[in-house]
Amino acid sequence: MKISGNFASHMSILLVLATAACAPEEQSMRTDAVRGQAIYDARCAQCHGADGAGAGPASLGLGGPPPSLRNLASNNDGVFPRDYVMATIDGLSRHNELTAAMPEFGAGYLGPVIQVEENGLSTPIPAELLALANYIESIQN
């Protein structure tokens, strides 16, 4: 069977469009710190500041600056408190006054859920939540 040049050209265009359509899903499944920084810039920097030090412009009316996100590991004996960070972002840690002003991001969409295995236990975690935690870990002092 002979394929005309015009047909082959149309098929090439369809292949490019199909590949491009997959890109947003692949992007939303990324959990690296680069993806996390994009999420941080869009959702967190307004309060926590572009550098994570806690001095963003939206924090002015909160009665005090949000905590610095850069010292979480040093305040925890050098260990990044990943579970605490993700629980705070998600909204599970709302029983103390320090996080009372923070929006409950878990009430919205945090990306597709991926399975993370640790110590033989598989836990579903939203991809954006994991990417954000990875970024916050990467900015520790």
N, CA, C and O atoms as a GROMACS GRO file, in nm:
protein
  564
    1MET      N    1   0.085  -0.116   0.000
    1MET     CA    2   0.000   0.000   0.000
    1MET      C    3   0.090   0.123   0.000
    1MET      O    4   0.184   0.134   0.080
    2LYS      N    5   0.061   0.215  -0.090
    2LYS     CA    6   0.137   0.338  -0.102
    2LYS      C    7   0.067   0.449  -0.024
    2LYS      O    8  -0.054   0.469  -0.037
    3ILE      N    9   0.145   0.521   0.060
    3ILE     CA   10   0.090   0.631   0.139
    3ILE      C   11   0.131   0.760   0.073
    3ILE      O   12   0.249   0.785   0.049
    4SER      N   13   0.032   0.842   0.043
    4SER     CA   14   0.062   0.968  -0.024
    4SER      C   15   0.134   1.062   0.073
    4SER      O   16   0.119   1.050   0.195
    5GLY      N   17   0.212   1.154   0.019
    5GLY     CA   18   0.285   1.251   0.099
    5GLY      C   19   0.192   1.336   0.183
    5GLY      O   20   0.225   1.370   0.297
    6ASN      N   21   0.075   1.371   0.129
    6ASN     CA   22  -0.022   1.452   0.202
    6ASN      C   23  -0.076   1.376   0.323
    6ASN      O   24  -0.090   1.434   0.431
    7PHE      N   25  -0.105   1.247   0.305
    7PHE     CA   26  -0.155   1.166   0.416
    7PHE      C   27  -0.048   1.153   0.525
    7PHE      O   28  -0.078   1.165   0.644
    8ALA      N   29   0.076   1.128   0.483
    8ALA     CA   30   0.186   1.116   0.579
    8ALA      C   31   0.205   1.246   0.656
    8ALA      O   32   0.234   1.245   0.776
    9SER      N   33   0.190   1.358   0.588
    9SER     CA   34   0.203   1.488   0.653
    9SER      C   35   0.094   1.507   0.758
    9SER      O   36   0.122   1.555   0.868
   10HIS      N   37  -0.029   1.469   0.724
   10HIS     CA   38  -0.141   1.480   0.819
   10HIS      C   39  -0.118   1.388   0.940
   10HIS      O   40  -0.149   1.425   1.053
   11MET      N   41  -0.066   1.269   0.915
   11MET     CA   42  -0.040   1.176   1.025
   11MET      C   43   0.069   1.232   1.117
   11MET      O   44   0.061   1.216   1.239
   12SER      N   45   0.169   1.297   1.061
   12SER     CA   46   0.275   1.357   1.142
   12SER      C   47   0.218   1.466   1.232
   12SER      O   48   0.254   1.475   1.350
   13ILE      N   49   0.130   1.547   1.176
   13ILE     CA   50   0.067   1.653   1.255
   13ILE      C   51  -0.018   1.594   1.367
   13ILE      O   52  -0.015   1.643   1.480
   14LEU      N   53  -0.094   1.489   1.338
   14LEU     CA   54  -0.176   1.424   1.440
   14LEU      C   55  -0.088   1.364   1.550
   14LEU      O   56  -0.124   1.371   1.668
   15LEU      N   57   0.025   1.306   1.513
   15LEU     CA   58   0.116   1.249   1.612
   15LEU      C   59   0.171   1.358   1.704
   15LEU      O   60   0.180   1.338   1.825
   16VAL      N   61   0.208   1.472   1.648
   16VAL     CA   62   0.258   1.584   1.729
   16VAL      C   63   0.149   1.634   1.823
   16VAL      O   64   0.175   1.659   1.940
   17LEU      N   65   0.027   1.648   1.772
   17LEU     CA   66  -0.084   1.695   1.857
   17LEU      C   67  -0.115   1.596   1.968
   17LEU      O   68  -0.141   1.636   2.081
   18ALA      N   69  -0.113   1.469   1.936
   18ALA     CA   70  -0.139   1.367   2.038
   18ALA      C   71  -0.032   1.369   2.145
   18ALA      O   72  -0.062   1.355   2.264
   19THR      N   73   0.092   1.387   2.105
   19THR     CA   74   0.201   1.394   2.202
   19THR      C   75   0.188   1.518   2.289
   19THR      O   76   0.209   1.512   2.410
   20ALA      N   77   0.153   1.629   2.230
   20ALA     CA   78   0.137   1.754   2.305
   20ALA      C   79   0.022   1.743   2.405
   20ALA      O   80   0.028   1.799   2.514
   21ALA      N   81  -0.082   1.670   2.367
   21ALA     CA   82  -0.196   1.655   2.457
   21ALA      C   83  -0.158   1.577   2.582
   21ALA      O   84  -0.221   1.594   2.686
   22CYS      N   85  -0.057   1.493   2.574
   22CYS     CA   86  -0.012   1.416   2.690
   22CYS      C   87   0.072   1.499   2.786
   22CYS      O   88   0.083   1.465   2.903
   23ALA      N   89   0.130   1.606   2.739
   23ALA     CA   90   0.223   1.684   2.820
   23ALA      C   91   0.164   1.734   2.951
   23ALA      O   92   0.232   1.724   3.053
   24PRO      N   93   0.041   1.789   2.958
   24PRO     CA   94  -0.012   1.836   3.086
   24PRO      C   95  -0.024   1.724   3.189
   24PRO      O   96   0.005   1.746   3.307
   25GLU      N   97  -0.064   1.606   3.148
   25GLU     CA   98  -0.075   1.494   3.242
   25GLU      C   99   0.063   1.454   3.293
   25GLU      O  100   0.080   1.429   3.412
   26GLU      N  101   0.161   1.447   3.202
   26GLU     CA  102   0.296   1.414   3.244
   26GLU      C  103   0.348   1.520   3.340
   26GLU      O  104   0.414   1.487   3.439
   27GLN      N  105   0.320   1.646   3.313
   27GLN     CA  106   0.364   1.756   3.400
   27GLN      C  107   0.301   1.741   3.537
   27GLN      O  108   0.369   1.759   3.638
   28SER      N  109   0.173   1.709   3.544
   28SER     CA  110   0.104   1.699   3.672
   28SER      C  111   0.150   1.578   3.753
   28SER      O  112   0.129   1.574   3.874
   29MET      N  113   0.213   1.480   3.689
   29MET     CA  114   0.261   1.362   3.759
   29MET      C  115   0.403   1.381   3.812
   29MET      O  116   0.452   1.299   3.889
   30ARG      N  117   0.469   1.489   3.771
   30ARG     CA  118   0.606   1.514   3.817
   30ARG      C  119   0.604   1.550   3.964
   30ARG      O  120   0.518   1.625   4.010
   31THR      N  121   0.699   1.497   4.036
   31THR     CA  122   0.708   1.525   4.180
   31THR      C  123   0.844   1.582   4.218
   31THR      O  124   0.879   1.586   4.336
   32ASP      N  125   0.921   1.627   4.119
   32ASP     CA  126   1.054   1.679   4.148
   32ASP      C  127   1.046   1.822   4.203
   32ASP      O  128   0.941   1.886   4.199
   33ALA      N  129   1.160   1.870   4.254
   33ALA     CA  130   1.166   2.003   4.315
   33ALA      C  131   1.141   2.114   4.213
   33ALA      O  132   1.091   2.221   4.250
   34VAL      N  133   1.175   2.091   4.085
   34VAL     CA  134   1.150   2.193   3.983
   34VAL      C  135   1.000   2.215   3.967
   34VAL      O  136   0.954   2.329   3.961
   35ARG      N  137   0.925   2.107   3.960
   35ARG     CA  138   0.778   2.117   3.953
   35ARG      C  139   0.724   2.178   4.083
   35ARG      O  140   0.632   2.260   4.080
   36GLY      N  141   0.783   2.140   4.195
   36GLY     CA  142   0.741   2.193   4.324
   36GLY      C  143   0.763   2.343   4.334
   36GLY      O  144   0.682   2.413   4.395
   37GLN      N  145   0.871   2.393   4.274
   37GLN     CA  146   0.896   2.537   4.278
   37GLN      C  147   0.789   2.612   4.200
   37GLN      O  148   0.746   2.720   4.243
   38ALA      N  149   0.745   2.558   4.088
   38ALA     CA  150   0.639   2.623   4.011
   38ALA      C  151   0.510   2.629   4.093
   38ALA      O  152   0.439   2.730   4.091
   39ILE      N  153   0.480   2.522   4.164
   39ILE     CA  154   0.360   2.520   4.249
   39ILE      C  155   0.377   2.618   4.365
   39ILE      O  156   0.284   2.692   4.398
   40TYR      N  157   0.495   2.620   4.425
   40TYR     CA  158   0.524   2.712   4.535
   40TYR      C  159   0.507   2.857   4.489
   40TYR      O  160   0.442   2.937   4.556
   41ASP      N  161   0.566   2.890   4.374
   41ASP     CA  162   0.557   3.026   4.322
   41ASP      C  163   0.412   3.068   4.302
   41ASP      O  164   0.376   3.183   4.326
   42ALA      N  165   0.328   2.975   4.256
   42ALA     CA  166   0.188   3.006   4.228
   42ALA      C  167   0.100   3.010   4.353
   42ALA      O  168   0.005   3.088   4.360
   43ARG      N  169   0.130   2.926   4.454
   43ARG     CA  170   0.038   2.911   4.566
   43ARG      C  171   0.091   2.952   4.702
   43ARG      O  172   0.013   2.975   4.795
   44CYS      N  173   0.222   2.963   4.717
   44CYS     CA  174   0.279   2.982   4.851
   44CYS      C  175   0.359   3.110   4.868
   44CYS      O  176   0.363   3.168   4.977
   45ALA      N  177   0.423   3.154   4.761
   45ALA     CA  178   0.515   3.268   4.770
   45ALA      C  179   0.446   3.395   4.817
   45ALA      O  180   0.511   3.482   4.876
   46GLN      N  181   0.316   3.410   4.792
   46GLN     CA  182   0.246   3.530   4.832
   46GLN      C  183   0.255   3.552   4.983
   46GLN      O  184   0.263   3.666   5.028
   47CYS      N  185   0.254   3.446   5.059
   47CYS     CA  186   0.263   3.458   5.205
   47CYS      C  187   0.404   3.426   5.257
   47CYS      O  188   0.458   3.501   5.338
   48HIS      N  189   0.462   3.317   5.210
   48HIS     CA  190   0.591   3.273   5.262
   48HIS      C  191   0.710   3.340   5.195
   48HIS      O  192   0.824   3.317   5.235
   49GLY      N  193   0.685   3.424   5.095
   49GLY     CA  194   0.794   3.494   5.027
   49GLY      C  195   0.857   3.410   4.917
   49GLY      O  196   0.852   3.287   4.921
   50ALA      N  197   0.914   3.478   4.821
   50ALA     CA  198   0.976   3.408   4.707
   50ALA      C  199   1.088   3.316   4.751
   50ALA      O  200   1.115   3.215   4.687
   51ASP      N  201   1.155   3.351   4.862
   51ASP     CA  202   1.268   3.270   4.910
   51ASP      C  203   1.229   3.175   5.023
   51ASP      O  204   1.314   3.102   5.074
   52GLY      N  205   1.102   3.175   5.062
   52GLY     CA  206   1.056   3.085   5.169
   52GLY      C  207   1.086   3.134   5.310
   52GLY      O  208   1.065   3.060   5.406
   53ALA      N  209   1.134   3.256   5.322
   53ALA     CA  210   1.172   3.308   5.454
   53ALA      C  211   1.053   3.360   5.535
   53ALA      O  212   1.070   3.394   5.652
   54GLY      N  213   0.934   3.368   5.476
   54GLY     CA  214   0.815   3.407   5.550
   54GLY      C  215   0.777   3.552   5.543
   54GLY      O  216   0.712   3.603   5.634
   55ALA      N  217   0.817   3.620   5.438
   55ALA     CA  218   0.787   3.763   5.428
   55ALA      C  219   0.722   3.799   5.295
   55ALA      O  220   0.764   3.893   5.228
   56GLY      N  221   0.620   3.725   5.257
   56GLY     CA  222   0.549   3.755   5.132
   56GLY      C  223   0.453   3.870   5.150
   56GLY      O  224   0.411   3.898   5.262
   57PRO      N  225   0.416   3.937   5.042
   57PRO     CA  226   0.329   4.055   5.051
   57PRO      C  227   0.190   4.026   5.107
   57PRO      O  228   0.132   4.114   5.170
   58ALA      N  229   0.137   3.907   5.088
   58ALA     CA  230   0.004   3.875   5.140
   58ALA      C  231   0.005   3.845   5.289
   58ALA      O  232  -0.102   3.828   5.348
   59SER      N  233   0.122   3.838   5.350
   59SER     CA  234   0.129   3.806   5.493
   59SER      C  235   0.114   3.929   5.581
   59SER      O  236   0.109   3.917   5.704
   60LEU      N  237   0.108   4.047   5.522
   60LEU     CA  238   0.107   4.170   5.601
   60LEU      C  239  -0.013   4.182   5.695
   60LEU      O  240   0.002   4.237   5.804
   61GLY      N  241  -0.128   4.133   5.659
   61GLY     CA  242  -0.246   4.146   5.744
   61GLY      C  243  -0.271   4.026   5.834
   61GLY      O  244  -0.379   4.014   5.891
   62LEU      N  245  -0.175   3.938   5.848
   62LEU     CA  246  -0.197   3.816   5.926
   62LEU      C  247  -0.168   3.830   6.075
   62LEU      O  248  -0.193   3.738   6.152
   63GLY      N  249  -0.116   3.944   6.117
   63GLY     CA  250  -0.082   3.962   6.257
   63GLY      C  251   0.059   3.916   6.291
   63GLY      O  252   0.101   3.927   6.406
   64GLY      N  253   0.129   3.868   6.195
   64GLY     CA  254   0.267   3.824   6.211
   64GLY      C  255   0.308   3.749   6.087
   64GLY      O  256   0.223   3.699   6.014
   65PRO      N  257   0.437   3.740   6.063
   65PRO     CA  258   0.481   3.672   5.941
   65PRO      C  259   0.460   3.521   5.950
   65PRO      O  260   0.469   3.463   6.058
   66PRO      N  261   0.433   3.457   5.838
   66PRO     CA  262   0.428   3.311   5.837
   66PRO      C  263   0.566   3.257   5.873
   66PRO      O  264   0.666   3.327   5.855
   67PRO      N  265   0.573   3.136   5.921
   67PRO     CA  266   0.704   3.083   5.957
   67PRO      C  267   0.794   3.066   5.834
   67PRO      O  268   0.747   3.044   5.723
   68SER      N  269   0.923   3.079   5.858
   68SER     CA  270   1.019   3.052   5.752
   68SER      C  271   1.013   2.904   5.718
   68SER      O  272   1.009   2.819   5.807
   69LEU      N  273   1.013   2.875   5.592
   69LEU     CA  274   1.015   2.736   5.548
   69LEU      C  275   1.158   2.687   5.527
   69LEU      O  276   1.180   2.571   5.494
   70ARG      N  277   1.254   2.775   5.546
   70ARG     CA  278   1.394   2.742   5.520
   70ARG      C  279   1.463   2.675   5.639
   70ARG      O  280   1.572   2.620   5.624
   71ASN      N  281   1.401   2.679   5.756
   71ASN     CA  282   1.464   2.625   5.877
   71ASN      C  283   1.393   2.503   5.933
   71ASN      O  284   1.418   2.465   6.047
   72LEU      N  285   1.307   2.442   5.856
   72LEU     CA  286   1.230   2.329   5.907
   72LEU      C  287   1.321   2.212   5.948
   72LEU      O  288   1.301   2.152   6.053
   73ALA      N  289   1.419   2.182   5.866
   73ALA     CA  290   1.511   2.071   5.898
   73ALA      C  291   1.598   2.107   6.018
   73ALA      O  292   1.615   2.025   6.109
   74SER      N  293   1.653   2.229   6.020
   74SER     CA  294   1.741   2.267   6.131
   74SER      C  295   1.664   2.273   6.263
   74SER      O  296   1.722   2.250   6.369
   75ASN      N  297   1.536   2.303   6.257
   75ASN     CA  298   1.453   2.304   6.378
   75ASN      C  299   1.406   2.163   6.418
   75ASN      O  300   1.339   2.146   6.519
   76ASN      N  301   1.444   2.064   6.338
   76ASN     CA  302   1.403   1.926   6.363
   76ASN      C  303   1.526   1.835   6.364
   76ASN      O  304   1.526   1.727   6.305
   77ASP      N  305   1.629   1.880   6.432
   77ASP     CA  306   1.755   1.804   6.446
   77ASP      C  307   1.815   1.763   6.312
   77ASP      O  308   1.872   1.655   6.298
   78GLY      N  309   1.803   1.852   6.213
   78GLY     CA  310   1.863   1.829   6.082
   78GLY      C  311   1.785   1.736   5.990
   78GLY      O  312   1.832   1.706   5.880
   79VAL      N  313   1.668   1.693   6.033
   79VAL     CA  314   1.586   1.601   5.952
   79VAL      C  315   1.464   1.678   5.899
   79VAL      O  316   1.389   1.737   5.976
   80PHE      N  317   1.447   1.678   5.768
   80PHE     CA  318   1.333   1.747   5.709
   80PHE      C  319   1.204   1.675   5.749
   80PHE      O  320   1.191   1.555   5.723
   81PRO      N  321   1.108   1.744   5.812
   81PRO     CA  322   0.984   1.681   5.860
   81PRO      C  323   0.879   1.669   5.749
   81PRO      O  324   0.776   1.736   5.752
   82ARG      N  325   0.907   1.584   5.651
   82ARG     CA  326   0.822   1.571   5.532
   82ARG      C  327   0.675   1.547   5.566
   82ARG      O  328   0.588   1.614   5.511
   83ASP      N  329   0.648   1.452   5.655
   83ASP     CA  330   0.508   1.420   5.686
   83ASP      C  331   0.437   1.540   5.749
   83ASP      O  332   0.322   1.568   5.716
   84TYR      N  333   0.505   1.610   5.839
   84TYR     CA  334   0.446   1.730   5.901
   84TYR      C  335   0.418   1.837   5.796
   84TYR      O  336   0.312   1.899   5.797
   85VAL      N  337   0.514   1.859   5.706
   85VAL     CA  338   0.498   1.960   5.601
   85VAL      C  339   0.379   1.926   5.513
   85VAL      O  340   0.296   2.013   5.486
   86MET      N  341   0.370   1.801   5.469
   86MET     CA  342   0.259   1.764   5.381
   86MET      C  343   0.125   1.770   5.454
   86MET      O  344   0.025   1.809   5.396
   87ALA      N  345   0.123   1.731   5.580
   87ALA     CA  346  -0.001   1.738   5.658
   87ALA      C  347  -0.045   1.883   5.678
   87ALA      O  348  -0.165   1.913   5.676
   88THR      N  349   0.051   1.973   5.698
   88THR     CA  350   0.019   2.115   5.716
   88THR      C  351  -0.036   2.174   5.588
   88THR      O  352  -0.137   2.245   5.590
   89ILE      N  353   0.030   2.146   5.475
   89ILE     CA  354  -0.017   2.197   5.346
   89ILE      C  355  -0.155   2.142   5.315
   89ILE      O  356  -0.244   2.215   5.272
   90ASP      N  357  -0.173   2.013   5.337
   90ASP     CA  358  -0.299   1.947   5.308
   90ASP      C  359  -0.412   1.999   5.396
   90ASP      O  360  -0.526   2.008   5.351
   91GLY      N  361  -0.381   2.033   5.519
   91GLY     CA  362  -0.483   2.081   5.612
   91GLY      C  363  -0.509   1.986   5.726
   91GLY      O  364  -0.599   2.011   5.807
   92LEU      N  365  -0.432   1.879   5.736
   92LEU     CA  366  -0.453   1.783   5.846
   92LEU      C  367  -0.403   1.836   5.979
   92LEU      O  368  -0.450   1.792   6.084
   93SER      N  369  -0.309   1.931   5.977
   93SER     CA  370  -0.252   1.986   6.101
   93SER      C  371  -0.312   2.122   6.130
   93SER      O  372  -0.244   2.224   6.115
   94ARG      N  373  -0.435   2.126   6.169
   94ARG     CA  374  -0.500   2.254   6.196
   94ARG      C  375  -0.531   2.273   6.344
   94ARG      O  376  -0.619   2.352   6.378
   95HIS      N  377  -0.462   2.201   6.433
   95HIS     CA  378  -0.494   2.213   6.573
   95HIS      C  379  -0.405   2.309   6.650
   95HIS      O  380  -0.414   2.317   6.772
   96ASN      N  381  -0.317   2.384   6.581
   96ASN     CA  382  -0.240   2.483   6.655
   96ASN      C  383  -0.252   2.619   6.588
   96ASN      O  384  -0.288   2.628   6.471
   97GLU      N  385  -0.222   2.723   6.661
   97GLU     CA  386  -0.242   2.858   6.612
   97GLU      C  387  -0.147   2.897   6.499
   97GLU      O  388  -0.180   2.984   6.418
   98LEU      N  389  -0.029   2.835   6.492
   98LEU     CA  390   0.068   2.871   6.388
   98LEU      C  391   0.016   2.845   6.247
   98LEU      O  392   0.052   2.918   6.154
   99THR      N  393  -0.066   2.744   6.230
   99THR     CA  394  -0.114   2.711   6.096
   99THR      C  395  -0.257   2.757   6.072
   99THR      O  396  -0.314   2.728   5.967
  100ALA      N  397  -0.318   2.828   6.167
  100ALA     CA  398  -0.458   2.866   6.155
  100ALA      C  399  -0.485   2.956   6.035
  100ALA      O  400  -0.592   2.947   5.975
  101ALA      N  401  -0.391   3.042   5.998
  101ALA     CA  402  -0.412   3.133   5.886
  101ALA      C  403  -0.383   3.069   5.751
  101ALA      O  404  -0.416   3.126   5.647
  102MET      N  405  -0.322   2.953   5.751
  102MET     CA  406  -0.284   2.888   5.626
  102MET      C  407  -0.406   2.826   5.559
  102MET      O  408  -0.485   2.758   5.625
  103PRO      N  409  -0.421   2.848   5.428
  103PRO     CA  410  -0.533   2.785   5.356
  103PRO      C  411  -0.521   2.633   5.361
  103PRO      O  412  -0.411   2.578   5.368
  104GLU      N  413  -0.634   2.568   5.357
  104GLU     CA  414  -0.638   2.421   5.355
  104GLU      C  415  -0.633   2.375   5.210
  104GLU      O  416  -0.736   2.358   5.145
  105PHE      N  417  -0.512   2.356   5.160
  105PHE     CA  418  -0.495   2.321   5.020
  105PHE      C  419  -0.550   2.184   4.984
  105PHE      O  420  -0.582   2.158   4.868
  106GLY      N  421  -0.562   2.095   5.083
  106GLY     CA  422  -0.617   1.962   5.058
  106GLY      C  423  -0.763   1.964   5.019
  106GLY      O  424  -0.814   1.865   4.966
  107ALA      N  425  -0.832   2.075   5.044
  107ALA     CA  426  -0.972   2.086   5.006
  107ALA      C  427  -0.986   2.108   4.855
  107ALA      O  428  -1.094   2.090   4.799
  108GLY      N  429  -0.877   2.146   4.789
  108GLY     CA  430  -0.877   2.165   4.644
  108GLY      C  431  -0.805   2.050   4.576
  108GLY      O  432  -0.775   1.948   4.637
  109TYR      N  433  -0.779   2.069   4.449
  109TYR     CA  434  -0.714   1.964   4.370
  109TYR      C  435  -0.563   1.978   4.381
  109TYR      O  436  -0.508   2.084   4.350
  110LEU      N  437  -0.496   1.873   4.424
  110LEU     CA  438  -0.351   1.874   4.437
  110LEU      C  439  -0.285   1.776   4.338
  110LEU      O  440  -0.178   1.722   4.365
  111GLY      N  441  -0.350   1.756   4.227
  111GLY     CA  442  -0.293   1.670   4.124
  111GLY      C  443  -0.337   1.525   4.140
  111GLY      O  444  -0.400   1.488   4.239
  112PRO      N  445  -0.303   1.446   4.041
  112PRO     CA  446  -0.339   1.304   4.048
  112PRO      C  447  -0.266   1.237   4.165
  112PRO      O  448  -0.156   1.278   4.203
  113VAL      N  449  -0.327   1.136   4.219
  113VAL     CA  450  -0.269   1.064   4.332
  113VAL      C  451  -0.171   0.960   4.279
  113VAL      O  452  -0.201   0.886   4.185
  114ILE      N  453  -0.055   0.955   4.342
  114ILE     CA  454   0.043   0.852   4.309
  114ILE      C  455   0.070   0.770   4.434
  114ILE      O  456   0.049   0.817   4.546
  115GLN      N  457   0.115   0.649   4.415
  115GLN     CA  458   0.145   0.562   4.528
  115GLN      C  459   0.293   0.577   4.565
  115GLN      O  460   0.380   0.562   4.480
  116VAL      N  461   0.319   0.605   4.690
  116VAL     CA  462   0.455   0.617   4.739
  116VAL      C  463   0.476   0.503   4.838
  116VAL      O  464   0.400   0.488   4.935
  117GLU      N  465   0.579   0.424   4.814
  117GLU     CA  466   0.606   0.310   4.901
  117GLU      C  467   0.722   0.342   4.994
  117GLU      O  468   0.828   0.386   4.951
  118GLU      N  469   0.700   0.318   5.122
  118GLU     CA  470   0.802   0.338   5.223
  118GLU      C  471   0.787   0.230   5.329
  118GLU      O  472   0.679   0.211   5.384
  119ASN      N  473   0.894   0.162   5.357
  119ASN     CA  474   0.894   0.054   5.457
  119ASN      C  475   0.786  -0.050   5.429
  119ASN      O  476   0.722  -0.100   5.522
  120GLY      N  477   0.765  -0.082   5.302
  120GLY     CA  478   0.667  -0.183   5.265
  120GLY      C  479   0.523  -0.137   5.268
  120GLY      O  480   0.432  -0.216   5.244
  121LEU      N  481   0.500  -0.009   5.298
  121LEU     CA  482   0.364   0.045   5.304
  121LEU      C  483   0.344   0.142   5.189
  121LEU      O  484   0.422   0.235   5.171
  122SER      N  485   0.240   0.121   5.111
  122SER     CA  486   0.209   0.206   4.997
  122SER      C  487   0.104   0.309   5.039
  122SER      O  488  -0.003   0.274   5.090
  123THR      N  489   0.137   0.437   5.017
  123THR     CA  490   0.048   0.546   5.058
  123THR      C  491   0.014   0.632   4.938
  123THR      O  492   0.103   0.675   4.866
  124PRO      N  493  -0.116   0.658   4.915
  124PRO     CA  494  -0.153   0.749   4.806
  124PRO      C  495  -0.128   0.894   4.846
  124PRO      O  496  -0.176   0.940   4.950
  125ILE      N  497  -0.051   0.966   4.763
  125ILE     CA  498  -0.019   1.106   4.791
  125ILE      C  499  -0.042   1.186   4.664
  125ILE      O  500   0.003   1.144   4.557
  126PRO      N  501  -0.110   1.301   4.671
  126PRO     CA  502  -0.126   1.384   4.553
  126PRO      C  503   0.012   1.429   4.499
  126PRO      O  504   0.098   1.469   4.577
  127ALA      N  505   0.030   1.420   4.369
  127ALA     CA  506   0.158   1.450   4.306
  127ALA      C  507   0.205   1.592   4.336
  127ALA      O  508   0.324   1.613   4.362
  128GLU      N  509   0.115   1.690   4.333
  128GLU     CA  510   0.155   1.828   4.360
  128GLU      C  511   0.198   1.848   4.504
  128GLU      O  512   0.288   1.927   4.532
  129LEU      N  513   0.136   1.778   4.596
  129LEU     CA  514   0.174   1.786   4.737
  129LEU      C  515   0.315   1.731   4.757
  129LEU      O  516   0.395   1.791   4.829
  130LEU      N  517   0.345   1.620   4.693
  130LEU     CA  518   0.479   1.562   4.704
  130LEU      C  519   0.584   1.650   4.637
  130LEU      O  520   0.693   1.668   4.690
  131ALA      N  521   0.551   1.707   4.521
  131ALA     CA  522   0.644   1.797   4.452
  131ALA      C  523   0.672   1.920   4.537
  131ALA      O  524   0.786   1.965   4.546
  132LEU      N  525   0.569   1.975   4.599
  132LEU     CA  526   0.586   2.092   4.684
  132LEU      C  527   0.673   2.061   4.805
  132LEU      O  528   0.760   2.140   4.841
  133ALA      N  529   0.652   1.946   4.868
  133ALA     CA  530   0.736   1.905   4.980
  133ALA      C  531   0.881   1.886   4.935
  133ALA      O  532   0.973   1.923   5.008
  134ASN      N  533   0.901   1.831   4.817
  134ASN     CA  534   1.038   1.813   4.766
  134ASN      C  535   1.105   1.948   4.742
  134ASN      O  536   1.224   1.963   4.769
  135TYR      N  537   1.030   2.046   4.693
  135TYR     CA  538   1.087   2.178   4.674
  135TYR      C  539   1.123   2.242   4.809
  135TYR      O  540   1.232   2.297   4.825
  136ILE      N  541   1.032   2.236   4.904
  136ILE     CA  542   1.058   2.295   5.035
  136ILE      C  543   1.180   2.230   5.100
  136ILE      O  544   1.259   2.297   5.165
  137GLU      N  545   1.194   2.101   5.082
  137GLU     CA  546   1.315   2.034   5.133
  137GLU      C  547   1.440   2.088   5.065
  137GLU      O  548   1.545   2.099   5.128
  138SER      N  549   1.430   2.121   4.938
  138SER     CA  550   1.547   2.167   4.863
  138SER      C  551   1.593   2.308   4.903
  138SER      O  552   1.705   2.346   4.871
  139ILE      N  553   1.509   2.385   4.972
  139ILE     CA  554   1.547   2.521   5.010
  139ILE      C  555   1.590   2.532   5.156
  139ILE      O  556   1.603   2.642   5.210
  140GLN      N  557   1.612   2.418   5.220
  140GLN     CA  558   1.653   2.421   5.361
  140GLN      C  559   1.791   2.481   5.376
  140GLN      O  560   1.880   2.458   5.294
  141ASN      N  561   1.810   2.559   5.483
  141ASN     CA  562   1.942   2.618   5.514
  141ASN      C  563   2.037   2.510   5.565
  141ASN      O  564   2.152   2.540   5.596
   0.00000   0.00000   0.00000
